[in-house]
Amino acid sequence: MRCPHVIISHMQLILDTFKNTGAIHHAYCIEGDKLEILPILHKFLEDDFKFKIIANPDLLNKTSDTFTIDDSREVKEFHLCKSFGESGKKVFIICANFITREAQNALLKIFEEPSSGNYFFIITPSSEILLPTLRSRLAVVSASSENSSNKEARLFIKSGISERLAMIKVLTESISDDEKSKMDALLFVNGIEKEFINKRNAIDLKLRDTMIIEELEHVRDYLGDRAPSVKMLLEHIALIL
């Protein structure tokens, strides 16, 4: 089962926390669309945190579909470097749909003992891509409200097997046609898990319920592989619910 982690309902709370205390958490995971999040984050860093975004050698920007061990090595090297600015601040902005297990383990070592003045912002569609050990060290911010994946997940759970398989066919064909991506499948799985847990009293979870939740976590891990069989994984979910 997942480890508990801090959930902040809206990105505005980062701004409010800084205005009230003059400090922020050293590492955040911000869930949502990077195109919507980055302008807000940049404005906060420039206007409130007094940290330049343009041509700042103390800023490391990493954007990729999959964040790899090589990327984490670059982050580690930058983390070890001394700040150029008088404030001593360094900011890391990492945008990725997936982060490999090896890369996460490497980041974990940094987050366990972060150097003073280093601030990390991981922007991803879902914090569920993160290992529990890494996620537990982050303040997780949800920057978006309910999305279509949640609504589709709710319908998926209520449907019969044939209807579920038909929904999977539509989704996987859209992925094959590049209309959607593997991330859409991951968000769909996350939505199923959330709905599955929410409609039950966690105290009264039965063994079968626990096994299903664990299977959903396994499927999510497999979706993070380089070439997963998305259709096979989603069909597996359709049959076990």
DOGUMI-606797 format. One line per 3 residues: number of its first residue (from 0); their letters; for each residue z, y, x of N, C-alpha, C. Coordinates in nm, 4 decimals. Example, Ala and Ser with C-alpha at 12.3 -4.5 7.8 and 13.67 -1.06 7.14 Angstrom:
BEGIN
0 = as = 0.7800:-0.5690:1.3190:0.7800:-0.4500:1.2300:0.7800:-0.3300:1.3200; 0.7080:-0.2250:1.2850:0.7140:-0.1060:1.3670:0.7870:0.0030:1.2900
END
This chain:
BEGIN
0 = mrc = 0.0000:-0.1200:0.0839:0.0000:0.0000:0.0000:0.0000:0.1256:0.0878; -0.0501:0.2364:0.0331:-0.0581:0.3580:0.1115:0.0792:0.4186:0.1351; 0.0946:0.4823:0.2501:0.2180:0.5538:0.2805:0.2192:0.6835:0.2006
3 = phv = 0.3375:0.7349:0.1630:0.3438:0.8619:0.0920:0.2972:0.9750:0.1817; 0.2335:1.0745:0.1244:0.1905:1.1888:0.2030:0.1988:1.3137:0.1179; 0.2005:1.4282:0.1844:0.2172:1.5546:0.1141:0.0889:1.5894:0.0407
6 = iis = 0.0987:1.6199:-0.0873:-0.0170:1.6639:-0.1638:0.0061:1.8073:-0.2090; -0.0815:1.8957:-0.1689:-0.0743:2.0347:-0.2119:-0.1851:2.0552:-0.3142; -0.1512:2.1116:-0.4287:-0.2443:2.1133:-0.5407:-0.3641:2.2045:-0.5194
9 = hmq = -0.3511:2.3091:-0.4408:-0.4629:2.4015:-0.4248:-0.4541:2.4700:-0.2897; -0.5715:2.5028:-0.2347:-0.5771:2.5635:-0.1025:-0.5056:2.6981:-0.0966; -0.4911:2.7631:-0.2123:-0.4219:2.8920:-0.2168:-0.2812:2.8807:-0.1600
12 = lil = -0.2206:2.7634:-0.1701:-0.0842:2.7464:-0.1211:-0.0748:2.7586:0.0306; -0.1838:2.7321:0.1018:-0.1826:2.7542:0.2470:-0.1643:2.9031:0.2743; -0.2398:2.9833:0.2001:-0.2299:3.1280:0.2164:-0.0911:3.1779:0.1778
15 = dtf = -0.0398:3.1276:0.0653:0.0920:3.1717:0.0186:0.2015:3.1322:0.1171; 0.1893:3.0109:0.1717:0.2892:2.9644:0.2687:0.2925:3.0557:0.3905; 0.1737:3.0923:0.4390:0.1678:3.1783:0.5572:0.2227:3.3178:0.5273
18 = knt = 0.1882:3.3703:0.4102:0.2352:3.5042:0.3746:0.3872:3.5078:0.3584; 0.4440:3.3967:0.3095:0.5884:3.3929:0.2846:0.6700:3.3582:0.4087; 0.6119:3.2771:0.4977:0.6897:3.2278:0.6123:0.6351:3.2715:0.7473
21 = gai = 0.5084:3.3148:0.7492:0.4466:3.3511:0.8763:0.4041:3.2313:0.9584; 0.4060:3.1128:0.8961:0.3698:2.9896:0.9677:0.2932:2.8967:0.8743; 0.2186:2.8037:0.9339:0.1496:2.7004:0.8570:0.1731:2.5658:0.9234
24 = hha = 0.1401:2.4596:0.8511:0.1493:2.3246:0.9067:0.0502:2.3123:1.0222; 0.0784:2.2254:1.1169:-0.0117:2.2148:1.2331:-0.1375:2.1348:1.2032; -0.1386:2.0578:1.0922:-0.2564:1.9752:1.0638:-0.2745:1.9570:0.9132
27 = yci = -0.3937:1.9898:0.8663:-0.4263:1.9769:0.7243:-0.5469:1.8847:0.7055; -0.5466:1.8151:0.5927:-0.6674:1.7493:0.5439:-0.7008:1.8184:0.4127; -0.8168:1.8828:0.4073:-0.8571:1.9558:0.2874:-0.9667:1.8764:0.2178
30 = egd = -0.9387:1.8319:0.0960:-1.0337:1.7508:0.0199:-1.1285:1.8401:-0.0597; -1.2561:1.8111:-0.0518:-1.3519:1.8853:-0.1315:-1.4836:1.9067:-0.0597; -1.5639:1.9959:-0.1139:-1.6964:2.0279:-0.0597:-1.6813:2.1302:0.0527
33 = kle = -1.7282:2.0949:0.1711:-1.7118:2.1855:0.2859:-1.7823:2.3187:0.2645; -1.8917:2.3189:0.1870:-1.9639:2.4434:0.1618:-1.8791:2.5413:0.0802; -1.7886:2.4882:-0.0014:-1.6991:2.5729:-0.0797:-1.5735:2.6075:-0.0004
36 = ilp = -1.5280:2.5130:0.0814:-1.4008:2.5291:0.1522:-1.4124:2.6211:0.2730; -1.5186:2.6045:0.3524:-1.5293:2.6778:0.4788:-1.5219:2.8299:0.4636; -1.5917:2.8906:0.3662:-1.5798:3.0367:0.3536:-1.4361:3.0823:0.3265
39 = ilh = -1.3629:3.0055:0.2450:-1.2236:3.0402:0.2141:-1.1370:3.0233:0.3378; -1.1587:2.9125:0.4094:-1.0811:2.8867:0.5308:-1.1099:2.9920:0.6371; -1.2370:3.0240:0.6561:-1.2747:3.1253:0.7555:-1.2121:3.2610:0.7231
42 = kfl = -1.2132:3.2971:0.5959:-1.1554:3.4254:0.5550:-1.0054:3.4277:0.5841; -0.9374:3.3158:0.5549:-0.7938:3.3081:0.5833:-0.7671:3.3218:0.7328; -0.8451:3.2506:0.8134:-0.8241:3.2548:0.9582:-0.8488:3.3948:1.0141
45 = edd = -0.9534:3.4595:0.9655:-0.9879:3.5937:1.0147:-0.8891:3.7001:0.9658; -0.8651:3.7024:0.8352:-0.7897:3.8131:0.7751:-0.6386:3.7972:0.7871; -0.5899:3.6757:0.7670:-0.4451:3.6540:0.7634:-0.3909:3.5960:0.8939
48 = fkf = -0.4586:3.4942:0.9440:-0.4111:3.4255:1.0641:-0.4482:3.5007:1.1916; -0.5352:3.6024:1.1752:-0.5792:3.6865:1.2876:-0.6414:3.6031:1.3997; -0.7342:3.5161:1.3570:-0.8026:3.4278:1.4511:-0.9524:3.4449:1.4307
51 = kii = -1.0232:3.4915:1.5326:-1.1672:3.5153:1.5232:-1.2442:3.3845:1.5062; -1.3448:3.3888:1.4201:-1.4297:3.2721:1.3975:-1.5556:3.2782:1.4838; -1.6111:3.3965:1.4996:-1.7367:3.4130:1.5731:-1.7100:3.4242:1.7231
54 = anp = -1.7834:3.3444:1.8014:-1.7792:3.3513:1.9484:-1.6365:3.3452:2.0025; -1.5595:3.2521:1.9500:-1.4215:3.2345:1.9965:-1.4109:3.1039:2.0747; -1.3832:3.1089:2.2048:-1.3741:2.9863:2.2852:-1.2533:2.8996:2.2494
57 = dll = -1.1631:2.9520:2.1667:-1.0460:2.8752:2.1243:-1.0680:2.8061:1.9903; -1.1922:2.8065:1.9428:-1.2279:2.7384:1.8180:-1.3204:2.6217:1.8477; -1.2856:2.5042:1.7954:-1.3730:2.3874:1.8069:-1.4187:2.3474:1.6677
60 = nkt = -1.5498:2.3536:1.6458:-1.6108:2.3119:1.5196:-1.6811:2.1784:1.5392; -1.6491:2.0799:1.4565:-1.7167:1.9503:1.4622:-1.7605:1.9134:1.3211; -1.8913:1.9006:1.3014:-1.9447:1.8631:1.1707:-2.0388:1.7444:1.1865
63 = sdt = -2.0130:1.6388:1.1120:-2.0979:1.5200:1.1185:-2.0729:1.4339:0.9957; -2.1654:1.3434:0.9681:-2.1444:1.2494:0.8580:-2.0318:1.1534:0.8947; -2.0382:1.1004:1.0177:-1.9347:1.0083:1.0656:-1.8757:1.0597:1.1956
66 = fti = -1.7470:1.0833:1.1969:-1.6741:1.1295:1.3147:-1.6375:1.0065:1.3976; -1.6827:1.0022:1.5234:-1.6699:0.8826:1.6057:-1.5660:0.8992:1.7162; -1.5477:0.7927:1.7922:-1.4534:0.7950:1.9040:-1.4960:0.8983:2.0080
69 = dds = -1.6264:0.9181:2.0259:-1.6734:1.0205:2.1202:-1.6321:1.1600:2.0739; -1.6379:1.1826:1.9433:-1.5936:1.3111:1.8888:-1.4444:1.3315:1.9118; -1.3675:1.2255:1.8942:-1.2224:1.2367:1.9133:-1.1884:1.2642:2.0595
72 = rev = -1.2692:1.2115:2.1506:-1.2471:1.2400:2.2934:-1.2704:1.3888:2.3212; -1.3724:1.4446:2.2570:-1.3989:1.5878:2.2738:-1.2820:1.6702:2.2196; -1.2279:1.6284:2.1061:-1.1116:1.6968:2.0487:-0.9927:1.6872:2.1434
75 = kef = -0.9730:1.5694:2.2004:-0.8603:1.5492:2.2926:-0.8733:1.6395:2.4152; -0.9936:1.6476:2.4706:-1.0159:1.7325:2.5880:-0.9902:1.8798:2.5549; -1.0370:1.9221:2.4388:-1.0168:2.0610:2.3968:-0.8684:2.0880:2.3722
78 = hlc = -0.7996:1.9882:2.3194:-0.6560:1.9996:2.2919:-0.5765:2.0201:2.4204; -0.6234:1.9593:2.5288:-0.5526:1.9689:2.6565:-0.5799:2.1004:2.7294; -0.6873:2.1689:2.6895:-0.7226:2.2948:2.7562:-0.6274:2.4075:2.7170
81 = ksf = -0.6075:2.4990:2.8086:-0.5233:2.6147:2.7816:-0.6009:2.7167:2.6990; -0.5315:2.7814:2.6071:-0.5940:2.8828:2.5232:-0.6395:3.0022:2.6060; -0.7539:3.0612:2.5660:-0.8042:3.1804:2.6332:-0.7376:3.3069:2.5791
84 = ges = -0.6929:3.3023:2.4545:-0.6377:3.4211:2.3905:-0.4907:3.4445:2.4197; -0.4473:3.5675:2.3998:-0.3081:3.6035:2.4234:-0.2140:3.5366:2.3238; -0.2635:3.5086:2.2037:-0.1782:3.4483:2.1010:-0.1462:3.3024:2.1308
87 = gkk = -0.2306:3.2384:2.2136:-0.2105:3.0971:2.2442:-0.2581:3.0035:2.1353; -0.3271:3.0582:2.0335:-0.3743:2.9758:1.9221:-0.5068:2.9073:1.9551; -0.5176:2.7817:1.9114:-0.6451:2.7100:1.9143:-0.6623:2.6432:1.7784
90 = vfi = -0.7840:2.6491:1.7262:-0.8114:2.5946:1.5937:-0.9214:2.4894:1.6021; -0.8989:2.3779:1.5344:-0.9946:2.2677:1.5282:-1.0382:2.2534:1.3826; -1.1678:2.2653:1.3569:-1.2208:2.2442:1.2219:-1.3140:2.1235:1.2271
93 = ica = -1.2744:2.0172:1.1606:-1.3496:1.8918:1.1623:-1.4003:1.8634:1.0213; -1.5326:1.8603:1.0040:-1.5939:1.8284:0.8748:-1.6648:1.6937:0.8866; -1.6240:1.5967:0.8065:-1.6844:1.4634:0.8152:-1.6669:1.3884:0.6838
96 = nfi = -1.7662:1.3081:0.6503:-1.7550:1.2208:0.5334:-1.6764:1.0949:0.5659; -1.6909:1.0489:0.6903:-1.6209:0.9289:0.7357:-1.5674:0.9519:0.8763; -1.4551:0.8879:0.9070:-1.3982:0.8909:1.0416:-1.3675:0.7471:1.0805
99 = tre = -1.4256:0.6996:1.1898:-1.4067:0.5602:1.2286:-1.2605:0.5317:1.2598; -1.2234:0.4058:1.2474:-1.0849:0.3653:1.2735:-1.0446:0.3989:1.4167; -1.1353:0.3759:1.5120:-1.1049:0.4055:1.6522:-1.0803:0.5552:1.6722
102 = aqn = -1.1622:0.6363:1.6074:-1.1461:0.7813:1.6194:-1.0148:0.8271:1.5572; -0.9781:0.7671:1.4449:-0.8526:0.8037:1.3795:-0.7319:0.7675:1.4654; -0.7369:0.6517:1.5267:-0.6259:0.6113:1.6138:-0.6118:0.7062:1.7324
105 = all = -0.7252:0.7546:1.7824:-0.7213:0.8506:1.8930:-0.6630:0.9842:1.8467; -0.7015:1.0273:1.7263:-0.6475:1.1515:1.6716:-0.4982:1.1391:1.6441; -0.4573:1.0199:1.6038:-0.3160:0.9967:1.5725:-0.2270:1.0301:1.6909
108 = kif = -0.2709:0.9940:1.8089:-0.1919:1.0212:1.9295:-0.1764:1.1715:1.9522; -0.2798:1.2473:1.9164:-0.2730:1.3930:1.9306:-0.1772:1.4515:1.8277; -0.1868:1.4033:1.7025:-0.1047:1.4587:1.5952:0.0422:1.4214:1.6092
111 = eep = 0.0702:1.3129:1.6810:0.2093:1.2730:1.7014:0.2818:1.3729:1.7905; 0.2102:1.4273:1.8893:0.2701:1.5242:1.9813:0.1731:1.6409:2.0039; 0.1494:1.7210:1.9008:0.0543:1.8326:1.9157:0.1102:1.9415:2.0061
114 = ssg = 0.0228:1.9992:2.0864:0.0639:2.1105:2.1713:0.0902:2.2332:2.0852; 0.1813:2.3164:2.1280:0.2149:2.4371:2.0534:0.0926:2.5275:2.0401; 0.0733:2.5823:1.9212:-0.0372:2.6747:1.8991:-0.1674:2.6092:1.8597
117 = nyf = -0.1679:2.4756:1.8448:-0.2888:2.4037:1.8040:-0.2832:2.3756:1.6538; -0.3930:2.4074:1.5842:-0.3975:2.3901:1.4389:-0.5250:2.3141:1.4009; -0.5077:2.2107:1.3197:-0.6178:2.1220:1.2839:-0.6470:2.1307:1.1345
120 = fii = -0.7767:2.1390:1.1016:-0.8212:2.1376:0.9625:-0.9308:2.0312:0.9504; -0.8983:1.9207:0.8858:-0.9965:1.8148:0.8613:-1.0474:1.8316:0.7188; -1.1771:1.8562:0.7043:-1.2371:1.8775:0.5724:-1.3226:1.7562:0.5379
123 = tps = -1.2903:1.6912:0.4276:-1.3589:1.5687:0.3886:-1.3555:1.5564:0.2363; -1.4529:1.4891:0.1759:-1.4512:1.4756:0.0298:-1.3265:1.4067:-0.0246; -1.2667:1.3183:0.0559:-1.1480:1.2463:0.0088:-1.0580:1.2087:0.1253
126 = sei = -0.9280:1.2297:0.1096:-0.8326:1.1909:0.2139:-0.8165:1.0398:0.2218; -0.8721:0.9681:0.1225:-0.8588:0.8227:0.1212:-0.9378:0.7557:0.2334; -1.0234:0.8308:0.3021:-1.0950:0.7725:0.4159:-1.0025:0.7567:0.5360
129 = llp = -0.8853:0.8188:0.5300:-0.7939:0.8195:0.6443:-0.6976:0.7015:0.6409; -0.6625:0.6537:0.7593:-0.5605:0.5505:0.7703:-0.4269:0.6078:0.7236; -0.3433:0.5269:0.6591:-0.2135:0.5765:0.6118:-0.1310:0.6409:0.7223
132 = tlr = -0.1369:0.5844:0.8423:-0.0572:0.6387:0.9531:-0.1019:0.7789:0.9911; -0.2325:0.8041:0.9840:-0.2837:0.9378:1.0150:-0.2595:1.0325:0.8984; -0.2864:0.9848:0.7784:-0.2720:1.0693:0.6599:-0.1278:1.1176:0.6421
135 = srl = -0.0319:1.0343:0.6797:0.1086:1.0710:0.6621:0.1501:1.1869:0.7519; 0.0693:1.2177:0.8533:0.1003:1.3277:0.9448:0.0283:1.4570:0.9079; -0.0439:1.4530:0.7979:-0.1201:1.5694:0.7542:-0.0647:1.6250:0.6232
138 = avv = -0.0806:1.7537:0.6052:-0.0585:1.8140:0.4738:-0.1927:1.8054:0.4021; -0.1981:1.7319:0.2923:-0.3243:1.7082:0.2224:-0.3412:1.8104:0.1104; -0.4519:1.8814:0.1160:-0.4796:1.9876:0.0194:-0.5986:1.9478:-0.0660
141 = sas = -0.5809:1.9485:-0.1957:-0.6913:1.9211:-0.2864:-0.7525:2.0532:-0.3279; -0.8760:2.0759:-0.2868:-0.9414:2.2047:-0.3136:-1.0305:2.2006:-0.4361; -1.0312:2.0873:-0.5053:-1.1206:2.0764:-0.6199:-1.0492:2.0105:-0.7367
144 = sen = -1.0996:2.0324:-0.8554:-1.0445:1.9716:-0.9759:-1.1143:1.8392:-1.0020; -1.0921:1.7835:-1.1196:-1.1519:1.6544:-1.1525:-1.3036:1.6618:-1.1393; -1.3624:1.5612:-1.0724:-1.5072:1.5597:-1.0562:-1.5692:1.4503:-1.1414
147 = ssn = -1.7023:1.4417:-1.1365:-1.7733:1.3447:-1.2189:-1.7375:1.2020:-1.1823; -1.6993:1.1786:-1.0557:-1.6622:1.0437:-1.0128:-1.5402:0.9940:-1.0881; -1.4447:1.0831:-1.1165:-1.3262:1.0444:-1.1917:-1.3624:1.0046:-1.3343
150 = kea = -1.4523:1.0820:-1.3955:-1.4934:1.0517:-1.5325:-1.5707:0.9200:-1.5375; -1.6580:0.8988:-1.4399:-1.7340:0.7746:-1.4343:-1.6413:0.6561:-1.4110; -1.5395:0.6763:-1.3278:-1.4440:0.5694:-1.2993:-1.3676:0.5302:-1.4252
153 = rlf = -1.3294:0.6298:-1.5051:-1.2561:0.6029:-1.6289:-1.3420:0.5201:-1.7244; -1.4696:0.5567:-1.7348:-1.5618:0.4824:-1.8202:-1.5837:0.3420:-1.7656; -1.5927:0.3298:-1.6340:-1.6155:0.2013:-1.5676:-1.5035:0.1030:-1.6010
156 = iks = -1.3799:0.1494:-1.5948:-1.2650:0.0623:-1.6205:-1.2631:0.0156:-1.7656; -1.3013:0.1046:-1.8581:-1.2978:0.0705:-2.0004:-1.4126:-0.0212:-2.0412; -1.5182:-0.0262:-1.9607:-1.6383:-0.1025:-1.9960:-1.6232:-0.2509:-1.9665
159 = gis = -1.7126:-0.3298:-2.0271:-1.7180:-0.4722:-1.9976:-1.7940:-0.4960:-1.8682; -1.7977:-0.6207:-1.8241:-1.8597:-0.6527:-1.6956:-2.0079:-0.6148:-1.6928; -2.0807:-0.6450:-1.7999:-2.2247:-0.6155:-1.8009:-2.2500:-0.4652:-1.7899
162 = erl = -2.1674:-0.3857:-1.8600:-2.1821:-0.2403:-1.8523:-2.1462:-0.1898:-1.7125; -2.0437:-0.2493:-1.6519:-2.0048:-0.2096:-1.5161:-2.1181:-0.2371:-1.4173; -2.1783:-0.3547:-1.4297:-2.2874:-0.3908:-1.3388:-2.4071:-0.2971:-1.3575
165 = ami = -2.4303:-0.2548:-1.4810:-2.5402:-0.1615:-1.5077:-2.5117:-0.0257:-1.4426; -2.3863:0.0185:-1.4489:-2.3488:0.1450:-1.3852:-2.3667:0.1368:-1.2340; -2.3301:0.0220:-1.1776:-2.3445:0.0023:-1.0331:-2.4915:0.0046:-0.9934
168 = kvl = -2.5756:-0.0557:-1.0755:-2.7191:-0.0585:-1.0482:-2.7749:0.0837:-1.0405; -2.7348:0.1679:-1.1341:-2.7814:0.3069:-1.1352:-2.7348:0.3803:-1.0093; -2.6074:0.3621:-0.9737:-2.5521:0.4307:-0.8569:-2.6192:0.3851:-0.7281
171 = tes = -2.6316:0.2540:-0.7091:-2.6880:0.2028:-0.5835:-2.8367:0.2352:-0.5705; -2.9087:0.2382:-0.6821:-3.0498:0.2771:-0.6761:-3.0632:0.4250:-0.6390; -2.9702:0.5069:-0.6869:-2.9710:0.6491:-0.6511:-2.9438:0.6674:-0.5025
174 = isd = -2.8566:0.5811:-0.4477:-2.8279:0.5862:-0.3043:-2.9505:0.5424:-0.2245; -3.0175:0.4380:-0.2716:-3.1383:0.3891:-0.2034:-3.2487:0.4939:-0.2038; -3.2552:0.5726:-0.3118:-3.3584:0.6762:-0.3236:-3.3160:0.8080:-0.2591
177 = dek = -3.1997:0.8058:-0.1920:-3.1452:0.9249:-0.1247:-3.1094:1.0377:-0.2207; -3.0963:1.0048:-0.3496:-3.0497:1.1045:-0.4456:-2.8981:1.1204:-0.4340; -2.8323:1.0123:-0.3944:-2.6892:1.0139:-0.3684:-2.6648:0.9477:-0.2340
180 = skm = -2.5387:0.9515:-0.1876:-2.5065:0.8960:-0.0564:-2.3933:0.7947:-0.0660; -2.3637:0.7346:0.0470:-2.2530:0.6392:0.0543:-2.1217:0.7050:0.0156; -2.1108:0.8351:0.0412:-1.9894:0.9072:0.0042:-1.9685:0.9060:-0.1466
183 = dal = -2.0768:0.9101:-0.2252:-2.0635:0.9041:-0.3708:-2.0024:0.7714:-0.4137; -2.0391:0.6642:-0.3435:-1.9803:0.5333:-0.3726:-1.8317:0.5329:-0.3391; -1.7964:0.5962:-0.2280:-1.6559:0.6029:-0.1881:-1.5739:0.6823:-0.2893
186 = lfv = -1.6258:0.7961:-0.3332:-1.5555:0.8770:-0.4325:-1.5409:0.8011:-0.5638; -1.6405:0.7213:-0.5968:-1.6364:0.6384:-0.7169:-1.5230:0.5368:-0.7066; -1.5112:0.4722:-0.5914:-1.4033:0.3753:-0.5690:-1.2673:0.4447:-0.5751
189 = ngi = -1.2576:0.5621:-0.5150:-1.1323:0.6376:-0.5194:-1.0937:0.6707:-0.6631; -1.1945:0.7092:-0.7425:-1.1685:0.7414:-0.8825:-1.1190:0.6212:-0.9600; -1.1777:0.5050:-0.9332:-1.1335:0.3816:-0.9990:-0.9882:0.3531:-0.9651
192 = eke = -0.9556:0.3656:-0.8379:-0.8184:0.3377:-0.7953:-0.7192:0.4325:-0.8622; -0.7527:0.5610:-0.8664:-0.6618:0.6585:-0.9275:-0.6415:0.6294:-1.0753; -0.7507:0.6009:-1.1459:-0.7397:0.5704:-1.2881:-0.6636:0.4407:-1.3103
195 = fin = -0.6866:0.3444:-1.2254:-0.6213:0.2146:-1.2384:-0.4709:0.2285:-1.2224; -0.4293:0.3112:-1.1275:-0.2863:0.3322:-1.1044:-0.2264:0.4195:-1.2142; -0.2954:0.5242:-1.2522:-0.2411:0.6205:-1.3485:-0.2181:0.5608:-1.4865
198 = krn = -0.2983:0.4642:-1.5253:-0.2838:0.4104:-1.6607:-0.1737:0.3047:-1.6693; -0.1061:0.2810:-1.5567:0.0033:0.1852:-1.5539:0.1303:0.2529:-1.5046; 0.2432:0.2015:-1.5474:0.3714:0.2478:-1.4952:0.3917:0.1820:-1.3601
201 = aid = 0.3972:0.2620:-1.2524:0.4061:0.2067:-1.1167:0.5247:0.1131:-1.1010; 0.6315:0.1364:-1.1771:0.7508:0.0520:-1.1657:0.7226:-0.0878:-1.2185; 0.6321:-0.0954:-1.3168:0.6048:-0.2233:-1.3821:0.4783:-0.2916:-1.3310
204 = lkl = 0.4293:-0.2500:-1.2146:0.3090:-0.3121:-1.1600:0.3292:-0.4619:-1.1418; 0.2346:-0.5384:-1.1906:0.2403:-0.6830:-1.1763:0.1697:-0.7236:-1.0473; 0.1873:-0.8497:-1.0099:0.1273:-0.8991:-0.8865:-0.0238:-0.8815:-0.8895
207 = rdt = -0.0879:-0.9115:-1.0041:-0.2331:-0.8993:-1.0141:-0.2755:-0.7540:-0.9947; -0.1991:-0.6614:-1.0523:-0.2312:-0.5198:-1.0366:-0.2263:-0.4791:-0.8900; -0.1228:-0.5234:-0.8217:-0.1072:-0.4917:-0.6798:-0.2223:-0.5483:-0.5986
210 = mii = -0.2640:-0.6705:-0.6319:-0.3745:-0.7340:-0.5603:-0.5047:-0.6564:-0.5809; -0.5267:-0.6073:-0.7028:-0.6481:-0.5309:-0.7304:-0.6494:-0.4011:-0.6505; -0.5356:-0.3324:-0.6468:-0.5267:-0.2079:-0.5707:-0.5535:-0.2337:-0.4229
213 = eel = -0.5011:-0.3437:-0.3717:-0.5253:-0.3785:-0.2314:-0.6725:-0.4089:-0.2078; -0.7381:-0.4749:-0.3050:-0.8810:-0.5029:-0.2928:-0.9620:-0.3729:-0.2899; -0.9225:-0.2768:-0.3707:-0.9910:-0.1475:-0.3713:-0.9780:-0.0789:-0.2357
216 = ehv = -0.8616:-0.0930:-0.1744:-0.8416:-0.0348:-0.0411:-0.9302:-0.1039:0.0623; -0.9441:-0.2368:0.0495:-1.0312:-0.3110:0.1419:-1.1768:-0.2665:0.1257; -1.2204:-0.2515:-0.0003:-1.3576:-0.2079:-0.0267:-1.3823:-0.0705:0.0349
219 = rdy = -1.2852:0.0183:0.0212:-1.2992:0.1517:0.0797:-1.3146:0.1435:0.2316; -1.2379:0.0565:0.2946:-1.2493:0.0387:0.4395:-1.3884:-0.0113:0.4776; -1.4398:-0.1090:0.4013:-1.5720:-0.1647:0.4312:-1.6825:-0.0607:0.4103
222 = lgd = -1.6642:0.0278:0.3126:-1.7643:0.1321:0.2896:-1.7750:0.2268:0.4083; -1.6702:0.2321:0.4897:-1.6720:0.3164:0.6087:-1.7466:0.2556:0.7254; -1.7878:0.1274:0.7124:-1.8653:0.0639:0.8187:-2.0024:0.1303:0.8299
225 = rap = -2.0711:0.1022:0.9400:-2.1998:0.1684:0.9642:-2.3079:0.1270:0.8641; -2.3111:0.0011:0.8241:-2.4161:-0.0445:0.7325:-2.3575:-0.1390:0.6278; -2.2741:-0.0881:0.5383:-2.2115:-0.1748:0.4382:-2.3091:-0.2112:0.3266
228 = svk = -2.2843:-0.3243:0.2610:-2.3611:-0.3608:0.1429:-2.2911:-0.2976:0.0228; -2.3318:-0.1764:-0.0091:-2.2641:-0.0999:-0.1144:-2.2696:-0.1734:-0.2476; -2.3856:-0.2283:-0.2807:-2.4027:-0.2975:-0.4088:-2.3087:-0.4174:-0.4187
231 = mll = -2.3004:-0.4957:-0.3140:-2.2145:-0.6138:-0.3151:-2.0673:-0.5751:-0.3284; -2.0273:-0.4707:-0.2589:-1.8876:-0.4268:-0.2634:-1.8504:-0.3751:-0.4024; -1.9387:-0.2960:-0.4625:-1.9097:-0.2424:-0.5950:-1.9130:-0.3514:-0.7017
234 = ehi = -2.0030:-0.4468:-0.6871:-2.0075:-0.5585:-0.7822:-1.8801:-0.6416:-0.7738; -1.8248:-0.6531:-0.6549:-1.6975:-0.7237:-0.6376:-1.5884:-0.6553:-0.7203; -1.5864:-0.5227:-0.7175:-1.4879:-0.4488:-0.7964:-1.5092:-0.4728:-0.9455
237 = ali = -1.6352:-0.4719:-0.9874:-1.6663:-0.4915:-1.1293:-1.6121:-0.6236:-1.1813; -1.6085:-0.7240:-1.0959:-1.5664:-0.8581:-1.1376:-1.4157:-0.8790:-1.1333; -1.3451:-0.8012:-1.0516:-1.2010:-0.8265:-1.0365:-1.1141:-0.7409:-1.1284
240 = l = -1.1685:-0.6330:-1.1848:-1.0860:-0.5463:-1.2697:-1.0507:-0.6157:-1.4009
END
